[in-house]
Amino acid sequence: MTEDFLHFLWKFQRFELRSLTTTSGEKLEVIAFGQHNRDAGPDFQNARLVIGGMAWAGNVEMHLKASDWRRHAHTRDAVYDSVILHVVWENDEDILRADGTPIPTLEMRHLVSPPLLNHYRQLLQSTSQIACASQFQEVNDLTRVGMVHRTAAQRLERKAEFVKILHEQNKQDWEETAYQLLAHNFGFKINGEPMLRLSVRLPFKVLQKHRNNLFQLEALLLGQSGLQAETDDEYTTALQKEYTFLAHKYGLQGGQLKPQEWKFLRLRPANFPTVRLAQLAALIQQQDSLFSLFINVENREQIEKALRVKTSDYWQKHYLLGKETEQKVPALGKSSVENIIINTVAPLLATYAEAKDNQDFLDKAVALEEALPAEQNHITAHWKDLQLTPRTAYESQGVIELYNEFCKPKKCLECSIGATLLRK
């Protein structure tokens, strides 16, 4: 049993509404159930009730046990003085306001039908990856697609929150923010965090001063990464020498990452952080402004062309410093470009849209994701088994968010699909 279940019962009136009485025996009539409040404060606001023949307007608070009111210290919180009804599953204690007057209480455990309660418990206790899998086809397409689009928007908004944090840390500098976000996503899941740390320790404004010299950009990025190898390779020796000079010039000493912060195990060579840093250096050389590139992008092809940079001759033949390969090192792949659009370009556009109060940038973010093919991974495979196949990256982002944020934590009551099944 969870408080969310009480919220569900109240919000959708899924309990016996006839002849309601409070625990003290007063007749209770609900005129308006109020609005569900997901922020701090009482659970439902602006409710209207008639208790013992007297009309009340105010808020409703819910707990599994009445004594939770005291445990949550609501008696000492003036915000809860506005509560006109305490809805509980079990009334184990009489609750008083700060002024000593009793709070009318409604006990729910005898008001819920056994089939509904059993259905809810089955969802909570399900061992399936998706709790409602066996009943999923009972929900109409409109509800399913609507939930996917809701979670796609939620996922984009959540990613935009991360961009906002970077933007604040960079004192509203969009260029540094775009650079750090891109660096973070150039590391993808495996090396995203060390890439972000590197970008913070090596500011974009320093790299911009050397835009016309690809070797110096490589020296700064690879040197600050701590990945320079001890070899007699001519390029590596020159790189170390150049980095030492530039690090002293810009006060970068002591900011190098440690080699053990980077991961190479189980990565394809094309995804090695050394290769990604060389590609990032080439991109910075070719783009005067990363922020302008992302904000002014018109379509997928434009950003794909910009990201498929040609690295220096050395990195055409090396995955690691000092170790030449017989095969040519491939450019950034199609799936990697699409990943960067989803995780860098779209969230940046969404954040900028909010900052400038301009819906056009948010529309562009969504349009970019809708122009990409759906992602293929173990999560999207679960939904395909249930005949919910995402057609675009926007929809695959939606089913990933649905799985991670609703299915895994069993938040079925907050999901339109789960709530629909329980309302039947």
Phi, psi and omega in degrees: 000138179226161176295330178302325179294320176297318178301316180298313181301316182288313184299319184254010177052048181263049175212168183292115185264349182278139175057045178288141174222152175283172180294342178269001176094005180279142178293136182237129175233130180263118177270317178215130185281345179088178180258136180293124180255116181263000178262191180295151179109183181304153189289325178230132184249153175062041174278157177229125185227160168238117183239118181060034179084358180252134180280137179229147173226130182169212187247159180239131178245146184232141176214156175293316176239144181302325182294345177297335177303313180289319181296328179273006176060034179289335181298329181267005182250113183298338180301329184270003174294341182275359182286126180255348178209134176254112180262123184227157173281320180227126179268090183262002183194140175281131185251135180245150173286175180298330180273004176092357179277145181287147176265123177306136185233138175246120178267128190263342194297338179261006185252000184252135182292140179304319179300319179295316180297319178294320179298316179297317180294326178297320178296315181295325185266000182298138178263001179288152176302323177240112191303325184266016186307317184290342181246004189303323183288350178283347181266135184289160184300323182299317179293317182294310181295322179299320179292321179297318180290327176296315181286332175296317178294321179297319181294319178296319179295320180295321177292325178295330177298321177296319179296321180297322178296314177300317182299319178292318179296331179269015178054048176064027176269107183292326183294313178297322180296315179298319180295314181294320179296317179296315179300316178303317183277342172293335177276350182052202186294320189289314185242023180298315183293312177296327176298319179294316178300319178299315182293331177287322182280342179237089186300150180296327181296334175287315180296323181299331180292346182238027182300331183274003182228098184298323181298318179292324176297317178296320180298317181294311184291312181289325178294315181291336180289339183079011184264006179295129184269153175273090180225168176265014177299129184300317181296315182297319178298316179294322179298314181297319180296316181293319180296317180303317179295312184289324178297320177293320181297320185255007178067039184268355183299142180088350181261003180294144174282162177269144181306326182288351177285343183261149180244132177241338185299133178066013175264141170293143182309325181296343180258006178302142180300331177297318178293316180298322179293322177294321178292322178295320178299316180295322180293317180296324178296323186273343183243120179294326182215115177293321181298314179296322178303313184283321183287326184265004181298138182257332182203172181299318184299322181296314181288326178296318179296320181291324184278338180277068185280158175261121180281175179295163183304322181301315184277003169281341186235006182226136168263331179230154177296131175081001182233100183283145179248150180285329181268149178290136179287124183288155175287175178305125185285167182301314182294327178292320178298316180296322177298319180291323176298316182291319189258350179241301188293309183298312178297324178295317178297319181295320179293317180294323178301317179290318181297323182260001182051050183231106183298335183301322182289325176291319177299322180293320178299313180294318181298322179296316180292325179289340179275350181264150176291156180297144177288152180241113177205184185294333180285313179297332178295323177302316184287327177298324177298335179261014178065029172246090186257113179294140181263335183228170177295329178298317180286325177292326173297323179295315181288331175294315178295319179301315181293311185289321188262346181238310185288311182299313179277006179059045176269054184298328184287338179268357180262134180300327181290310179297318180296322178297317180296321181284336180280346182294000000 
